[in-house]
Amino acid sequence: MAASAAELDRIADYITAVNMTMRIHSGDPGANGTSNRIGNSDIAMASTNWSASSGGVSTYNDSIEFGVLSATGSTSVSHYSLWRGGTFAFRNSFLSPQTIPQNGEMAVVSGTLSIDVADM
């Protein structure tokens, strides 16, 4: 039996109710969120910046900036993982991978990162 919209909203709101950390990856982070991690890419995400869930989807409404990612060459960023404290919570791919040039930076623009619990 599929979850109702209200149940999906409760799940998404639970996931985003606390401050989280985002990590970026060069491939699928895997079931435990630790594969293909790029550098020390922990970026704090405030719980207050997530929208209220609608249809099981919650959107992050702030920009996220990662500093210099590679001092030796370009880096392809295709996935991200979200963490609640030290506990892995969610993984997904970006809609399109980004290639960050040597010594480049990456930003996730406000409103472009969403959690859809139906994809979990």
Secondary structure as UniProt FT lines:
FT   HELIX           5..15
FT   STRAND          20..25
FT   TURN            31..32
FT   TURN            35..36
FT   TURN            39..40
FT   STRAND          43..45
FT   HELIX           47..49
FT   TURN            55..56
FT   STRAND          57..60
FT   STRAND          64..66
FT   STRAND          75..84
FT   TURN            85..86
FT   STRAND          87..100
FT   TURN            102..103
FT   STRAND          106..108
FT   TURN            110..111
FT   STRAND          113..116
FT   HELIX           117..119
//
